Amino acid sequence: MSTQSCAICGPKRTSRALCNCCNEYLCLDHLKEHDDLLNAQLEPLIDNINQLADRLQQVNIDSLLQPIRIQLDQWKQEAFQSIERIYEQKSNELNELISKKLNHLRQETEQIQTRIAQVIRNHDSTNEQIDVFVKTIQNLERETTDINIKPININIRPLILEDNYIIFNVEEQINNDDPLMLSPIIQTISSSANDVDCIACNDTCILLHHHPTLCLYDFNLNLIKQTHPYPDMSIADMCWSLALNRFIILTDYDVFVLSDKTC
């Protein structure tokens, strides 16, 4: 078996092994030299990994997550404010509903009182008038009783909050200062490219114009109601008015208002 010379020393010295690093046959001295070079390269790596381990130990999770928690707290506060706003709105609507009914009954009662007092003063009562008074009073009594015993029907849809309302993205940095940065897609609704003409929303629902249909969706994109306006109506734009508490629909020639309860 022929021997190999050291690739560095040449014919002066015989190689002892094949170096896996350089794929050359080397003598013992140069093998040790190569081994020392490799170990020398490992020493700064040990320093680097030790420094990295120290940095990881010093990471304060609370400080790191504080900006995110501030955003979460703000979302929670805004969600509570939205619920409180809707609650106050519906409470006021409920009070107005009962107050309107009571005011109507009071006005009717006052009118009957005035008419009966006038008839008594004039001494010109008739059997027909008395019968009318009796029937009217009975009707008012029945309506007053109905207010106390007949329940008010209320339809409350459960407030469904899903996990995908909040998505954490740790794979890439998101620049919150970039006004063109879009959030990830949470949910979709099937439609063709030219299907949706206009869109508007309030705190509870989304109004879409799928020509020729107006569709009202909740925030989970479940269809709540739909209506068919005039077939030839061309809707140019829509928006929600806080002042009117209605959707405003702008056509080529007219302006319409639409309640999210009557859609």
Contacts in CASP RR format, 6 or more apart in sequence:
PFRMAT RR
TARGET T0000
AUTHOR 0000-0000-0000
METHOD contacts of the structure
MODEL  1
MSTQSCAICGPKRTSRALCNCCNEYLCLDHLKEHDDLLNAQLEPLIDNIN
QLADRLQQVNIDSLLQPIRIQLDQWKQEAFQSIERIYEQKSNELNELISK
KLNHLRQETEQIQTRIAQVIRNHDSTNEQIDVFVKTIQNLERETTDINIK
PININIRPLILEDNYIIFNVEEQINNDDPLMLSPIIQTISSSANDVDCIA
CNDTCILLHHHPTLCLYDFNLNLIKQTHPYPDMSIADMCWSLALNRFIIL
TDYDVFVLSDKTC
3 14 0 8 1.000
3 15 0 8 1.000
4 14 0 8 1.000
4 15 0 8 1.000
4 25 0 8 1.000
5 11 0 8 1.000
5 12 0 8 1.000
5 13 0 8 1.000
5 14 0 8 1.000
5 15 0 8 1.000
5 25 0 8 1.000
6 12 0 8 1.000
6 13 0 8 1.000
6 14 0 8 1.000
6 15 0 8 1.000
6 25 0 8 1.000
6 26 0 8 1.000
6 27 0 8 1.000
6 30 0 8 1.000
7 15 0 8 1.000
7 22 0 8 1.000
7 24 0 8 1.000
7 25 0 8 1.000
7 26 0 8 1.000
7 30 0 8 1.000
8 24 0 8 1.000
8 26 0 8 1.000
8 27 0 8 1.000
8 30 0 8 1.000
9 27 0 8 1.000
9 30 0 8 1.000
13 27 0 8 1.000
13 29 0 8 1.000
14 27 0 8 1.000
15 25 0 8 1.000
15 26 0 8 1.000
15 27 0 8 1.000
16 26 0 8 1.000
16 27 0 8 1.000
16 28 0 8 1.000
16 31 0 8 1.000
17 25 0 8 1.000
17 26 0 8 1.000
17 31 0 8 1.000
18 24 0 8 1.000
18 25 0 8 1.000
18 26 0 8 1.000
19 25 0 8 1.000
19 26 0 8 1.000
19 30 0 8 1.000
19 31 0 8 1.000
19 34 0 8 1.000
21 34 0 8 1.000
21 38 0 8 1.000
22 34 0 8 1.000
26 34 0 8 1.000
68 168 0 8 1.000
72 166 0 8 1.000
75 166 0 8 1.000
82 203 0 8 1.000
83 159 0 8 1.000
85 203 0 8 1.000
86 203 0 8 1.000
86 204 0 8 1.000
89 245 0 8 1.000
94 152 0 8 1.000
97 152 0 8 1.000
98 147 0 8 1.000
98 152 0 8 1.000
101 143 0 8 1.000
101 147 0 8 1.000
102 147 0 8 1.000
105 140 0 8 1.000
105 143 0 8 1.000
105 144 0 8 1.000
105 147 0 8 1.000
108 136 0 8 1.000
108 140 0 8 1.000
109 140 0 8 1.000
112 133 0 8 1.000
112 136 0 8 1.000
112 137 0 8 1.000
112 140 0 8 1.000
115 133 0 8 1.000
116 133 0 8 1.000
119 125 0 8 1.000
119 129 0 8 1.000
157 218 0 8 1.000
160 220 0 8 1.000
162 220 0 8 1.000
164 186 0 8 1.000
164 187 0 8 1.000
165 186 0 8 1.000
167 183 0 8 1.000
167 184 0 8 1.000
167 186 0 8 1.000
169 184 0 8 1.000
174 181 0 8 1.000
175 181 0 8 1.000
187 220 0 8 1.000
187 221 0 8 1.000
188 221 0 8 1.000
189 208 0 8 1.000
189 217 0 8 1.000
189 221 0 8 1.000
191 210 0 8 1.000
195 210 0 8 1.000
195 211 0 8 1.000
196 208 0 8 1.000
196 209 0 8 1.000
196 210 0 8 1.000
197 209 0 8 1.000
197 210 0 8 1.000
197 211 0 8 1.000
197 235 0 8 1.000
198 208 0 8 1.000
198 209 0 8 1.000
198 235 0 8 1.000
198 236 0 8 1.000
198 237 0 8 1.000
198 238 0 8 1.000
199 206 0 8 1.000
199 207 0 8 1.000
199 208 0 8 1.000
199 209 0 8 1.000
199 238 0 8 1.000
200 206 0 8 1.000
200 207 0 8 1.000
200 238 0 8 1.000
200 239 0 8 1.000
200 240 0 8 1.000
200 247 0 8 1.000
201 207 0 8 1.000
201 240 0 8 1.000
202 240 0 8 1.000
202 247 0 8 1.000
202 260 0 8 1.000
204 218 0 8 1.000
204 219 0 8 1.000
204 260 0 8 1.000
205 216 0 8 1.000
205 217 0 8 1.000
205 218 0 8 1.000
205 219 0 8 1.000
205 224 0 8 1.000
205 260 0 8 1.000
206 216 0 8 1.000
206 217 0 8 1.000
206 218 0 8 1.000
206 219 0 8 1.000
206 221 0 8 1.000
207 214 0 8 1.000
207 215 0 8 1.000
207 216 0 8 1.000
207 217 0 8 1.000
207 238 0 8 1.000
207 240 0 8 1.000
207 247 0 8 1.000
207 258 0 8 1.000
207 260 0 8 1.000
207 263 0 8 1.000
208 214 0 8 1.000
208 215 0 8 1.000
208 216 0 8 1.000
208 217 0 8 1.000
209 215 0 8 1.000
209 235 0 8 1.000
209 238 0 8 1.000
211 235 0 8 1.000
212 228 0 8 1.000
212 229 0 8 1.000
212 231 0 8 1.000
212 233 0 8 1.000
213 226 0 8 1.000
213 227 0 8 1.000
213 228 0 8 1.000
214 226 0 8 1.000
214 227 0 8 1.000
214 228 0 8 1.000
214 229 0 8 1.000
214 249 0 8 1.000
214 258 0 8 1.000
214 263 0 8 1.000
215 223 0 8 1.000
215 225 0 8 1.000
215 226 0 8 1.000
216 223 0 8 1.000
216 224 0 8 1.000
216 225 0 8 1.000
216 226 0 8 1.000
216 260 0 8 1.000
216 263 0 8 1.000
217 223 0 8 1.000
217 224 0 8 1.000
218 224 0 8 1.000
224 263 0 8 1.000
225 263 0 8 1.000
226 263 0 8 1.000
227 263 0 8 1.000
229 235 0 8 1.000
229 256 0 8 1.000
233 251 0 8 1.000
234 251 0 8 1.000
234 252 0 8 1.000
235 249 0 8 1.000
235 250 0 8 1.000
235 251 0 8 1.000
236 250 0 8 1.000
236 251 0 8 1.000
236 252 0 8 1.000
237 250 0 8 1.000
238 247 0 8 1.000
238 248 0 8 1.000
238 249 0 8 1.000
238 250 0 8 1.000
239 247 0 8 1.000
239 248 0 8 1.000
240 246 0 8 1.000
240 247 0 8 1.000
240 248 0 8 1.000
241 247 0 8 1.000
241 248 0 8 1.000
241 257 0 8 1.000
244 257 0 8 1.000
245 259 0 8 1.000
246 257 0 8 1.000
246 258 0 8 1.000
246 259 0 8 1.000
246 260 0 8 1.000
247 257 0 8 1.000
247 258 0 8 1.000
247 259 0 8 1.000
247 260 0 8 1.000
247 263 0 8 1.000
248 255 0 8 1.000
248 256 0 8 1.000
248 257 0 8 1.000
248 258 0 8 1.000
249 255 0 8 1.000
249 256 0 8 1.000
249 257 0 8 1.000
249 258 0 8 1.000
END
